[in-house]
Amino acid sequence: MVKILVVEDDAELAPVVRDWLSFEHYTVELVDNGSEAKDRLQLFAYDLVILDWELPDMSGMDILRGFRAGGGMTPVLVLTGKRSIDNKVEGFDSGADDYLTKPFHGKELVARVKALLKRPAIQLPTNLKYGELELDPNNFVVRRNGDEIRLVPKEFALLEFLMRNPKKLFSSEELLYSVWASDSNATVEALTTCIKRLRKKLDKEGAPSIIRNVHGVGYGLGAAGQDDKAN
């Protein structure tokens, strides 16, 4: 399952790009500002990033340089209205893998995306571990002591987020914002149901739940000895 982060603040263009990519059966996450883009790049693994140069709160190039400086190896396709050679050089020097000027046709965007995805992936030791659990974000696999546990995409995304932040508690609103993004099913009920399913798949009978809920604070990973009125 290919996961693409699209960072674009044009309210008309962004959903069109999402639809073009979704038609190719890619999973698309859409954000419209640099701050959220930086957070997502820090917390989640993507197969490709499509990044607008000019964002309302910061330059896309600043985001790209910071991402590369932090060791980010994900291919990045820059979208921009800037057409000069100097602009293109700056984009590539900042770490872009490809550069597409606006306006562009959906067929060209999809062709460039496919070309970038065909490039050999650089495998990094990005597996996450928590107790007996190991999560492989590159292959979307979760194992306990070597045995695979099958999760649906939203369960996987929620567990990945919690495992990347094992010492923190998050409110329902924060989890919905971080994991469900602009999903139309982003409701507290959807979150509660997802957590119940995860507990059923991950918890051992008679043992503390791996996901705790501290009443009035939020959810996080930890022993149920720290649990307060778990949902």
Summary of the structure (lengths in Angstrom):
residues: 231
radius of gyration: 19.1
end to end distance: 30.4
largest distance: 64.7
contacts: 662
relative contact order: 0.10
helix: 40%
strand: 21%
